């Protein structure tokens, strides 16, 4: 389950970037670009943005999860009214443990490290060293800082 949630979180974060379309290991990327990418992510305070995003997901997940699962039960054409009631009862009993497991996963700092480690080669393969420096300069600018401050919102 933890790997699945990490994959979902990675997908959410990475798909926000055009770099999402080319996953290449760090070892094939130019070491200077990799280093500059790591510096850029530090400038972007990417870890903080991701932590804020994970907190938002963690807060919203219980309600969304319950709603989605309840809707799936209610829309199951092969279940009788009694079977649906039983499924809802099972859902209510299982939900606290599921939510606790998801909370543990979403609040695990190692997951953020894993996601960041996966993002570096994406950026390093898509952008040149000069482009990474330009992006870093943007994120260090007042407008870039404003954008970063508003990203979690």
Helices and strands as residue ranges (DSSP letters): H 2-14, G 18-21, G 26-28, H 31-43, H 46-74, H 81-106, H 109-126, H 129-140, H 142-151
